[in-house]
Amino acid sequence: MKALIIGLLIIAAAVFAILPAEILGFGLGWGAEVTAFLRGGLPVIAILIGLVAIFIGIADMKDRAEAKKEEKAE
């Protein structure tokens, strides 16, 4: 229950930080900085996800080859 409450508080704080103060009258207005961070971070995250997918694919091919060898041995 603590984790749920803490998670909700963190989400509320993040939304408060992103909201523009000029439009709603409250918020920190960090929306532009968040957008800049996402623009810079998404390509890096995409590269990391691609590398993980390649490693998973290689491991899957090795497992299939090993399973075929075991099947022929039986």
HELIX and SHEET records of a PDB file:
HELIX    1   1 LYS A    2  ILE A   18  1                                  17    
HELIX    2   2 ALA A   21  LEU A   24  1                                   4    
HELIX    3   3 GLY A   31  ALA A   73  1                                  43    
END                                                                             
